[in-house]
Amino acid sequence: MDQLITVKGLNKSFSTPGGSFQVLNDIDFNLKKGEIAALMGPSGVGKSTLLHILGTLDRPTSGEILYSGENVFGLGNDDLSEFRNSTIGFVFQFHHLMPEFNAMENVAMPALISGLTLKQAGGKAEHLLEAVGLTERMLHKPGELSGGEQQRVAVARALMLDPKVVLADEPTGNLDTKTGDELMNLLLELNKTGISFIIVTHNDNLAEQCGRTVRMKDGRII
């Protein structure tokens, strides 16, 4: 498999009234196309910070992130935003669905933001909801869905623009064991279609189902 993501010497620090605070320390990391990796470690070691930088939502203090050989932080803000929208999908612990819109509209939202109309994007949104088992719930608003159903909508939304990789931050963290297992099985099935995944989790059972587990401690990959 070819390398999709290559991280070289990544560092991230934040300025505080008490001085500079180092969060990530000289991170090197690779993810191959079609790979699914779990990112584990105690709270506060920098997992979410690393995921946000991998998703280009934040810039590193130093170091490089290459997507298929391209240094993405060499791009300007507008080009970086366009790259992010076309390449990366996100699933967070809190689904962040818009309560005033139904499931189909929420899934279509990334395409609407990119300039498509609901008529243009609706067919694909419906197809994705079918793929995550929500055929009968397309017109329901988030408040009418269970927690597991809301996360499935969030997964479908992450796939709307055909990303090469999905970054998931504790996607089962707010779900009961059964519902979390069902969501993980869905992610594994989607991975079989060629989508790469990096999943931040504290769940050892979930991590064991991934192809690789990457562990962090004190801002470093160990």
N, C-alpha and C positions, 0 to 999 in steps of 0.2 A: 504493500500500500504506500502511496505517496504521502509526504508530509503535508498536512493542511495548515497547522499552526506550529511555528517555531519561536520560542521565547529565549532571548539571549541576554544574560546579565541584567535582569529586570530589578530595579529598585524603586521604592516609593516611600517618601517621607512627607510628613505634614508639619507645618509650623504651628507652634502653640505658644502661649505666653511664657511658658517655662523653657522654650527652646524647640529644636527640631525633634520630631518623633518618628523613628524609622519603623515602617510597617512591613515592608517587603525587602528582603536582603538577597541580592545576587541570585535571582531565580532563573534557572534554566529548565525548559520544559518543551516537550514535543507532543503533538496529537496528530495521528495519521488520519487520512480520509476514511470515513466509515467506522472509526473507532468510537467506543463509549468508555469513558473513564470517570471514576469516582474520585472526588477531591475531599479528603478527610483531615481532621485534626481538631484539637480543643477549640472552644470559642475564643476569639481574640487573636488567633494566630495569623490572620490575614487572608483567609479563604475568600471571603466576599470581596475584599479589596482586589485580590488577584482576578476574580471573575469579572468584576466591573472593568478592569483594565483590559482583560482579554476581549471584553465586549466593546471596547473603545468608548465606554461611557465616561472614563477618566483617563488622563494621560500619566504615564510613568514619570518619575523624577529622572531616571536614566535607564538605558537599555533599549532593546528592540523587540518588537513583535512582528513577525513575518507571517502573512497569510499567503500560502502558495508562493513563497519567495518574495512577496512585496512587503516592504516596510510601511505598514499602514499609518504610523505616526509621522511619516514624512508627508502625508497629505494635509491640505488645508482643511479648515473646519467643515466647509460645505461638502467637499469631496469625501471627507471622512464620514459625515452623516449619511451620504448617499451609499457609501460602501457598507456601513453598518446596517442600513435598512435592507440592502439586497443580499447580505451574506450571513447575518447573525439573527437568530431567534432567541427570545428570552422567556423563561418561565420562573417566576419568583414564588417564595413561600406564600405571600399574599397575592392573590390573583389579579388585583387591580383592574377588574372589569368595570365598565361604566354602567351604573345602575339604571340609567334612563333608556338604555338600548337593549334590545333582545340579543340572544346568543349569536344569531347569524350576523347581526350588525356589529357586535363586538369582535367577532372573528374577522370580518371584512375591514375593520378599522385601519390596519396598516396600509392596505391598498387604497382606502379612501384618502388617507393622509398623503399618499404618494401621487394622488391626482386622479385616480379612477373613480367612476361613479358606482353607486350601489348596484345598479343594473349590470355593470361590467364585472364587478367583484362578487356579486351574490352567488353565482353558480359555483364558483370555487369554494366559497365559504360554506355553502351547503354540503359540498362533497367532503370537505374536511370534517364537518360535524358528523357526517355519516361514518367517516373513518374512525372517529373516536367514540362511536356508539351513542350519539345524541340525535338521531334522526327525528325522534318524537318531541324533542325539546328545543327545536330551532327558534321558535317564536316566543320562548319563555325568557323573561328578564332574570338577571342574576339572583334577585331576591326570591324567585320561585324555584331556584335550583339548589340541590344539596351541595355541600362543600366539595365532594368528589366531582360532581358534575361541573361546578364552576372551574375547578382546576383543569378538567378536560377541555372546556371552552378556551382556557388560557393556553393550553398546549396547541389546540387548533389554530388559535390566533398567531402563535409563534411560528407556525408553518405556512402562514398565508403567502409570504413572498418567496417561498422555496429557498430557505436558508441552507447554507452548507454545514452549519453547526448550530446546535441549540445549547445555550448555557442555562442551566437550571440551578437555582439557589434554594436548597431545602424544599423541593417541590412537594414532598409528602409530609412536611413538618407539622402542618395543621390538620392532618387527616388521621382517622383511626387506622388500625393495623390493616384491616381487610381492604379498606378503600385505598390506602397507600400502596398495598401490594398490587391492586388492580391498576393503579396509575403507573407503577413501575413496569408492569407487564406491557402496558400500552407503549411506554417509551422504548422498551426492548424490541417490540414489534416494529416501531417506526425506525429504529436503528438498522433493522434488517433491510430497509429500503435504501440505505446508503447515507442517511443523515448521521453526522457525527454528534456526539453529546459529551459535555462535561457537566457532571452533577455534583454539586456540593451537598454533603450529607453527613449526619452523625450516626446514621443507621448502618450498622455492620452488615446486617442481612441484605440490605439494598446494595451496598457496595460489593458484596460477594457476587452479585449477579452481573456486575460490569466486567468488561474485558480486562480492566487494569485499575488498580487503586493507587492514587498518588497521595502521600501523607505529608502534612505540613507541621512544623513546630517552630515557634519563635520567628515567624516570617520567612522561614526557609523550607524548601522541599527536602525531606530526609529520605 
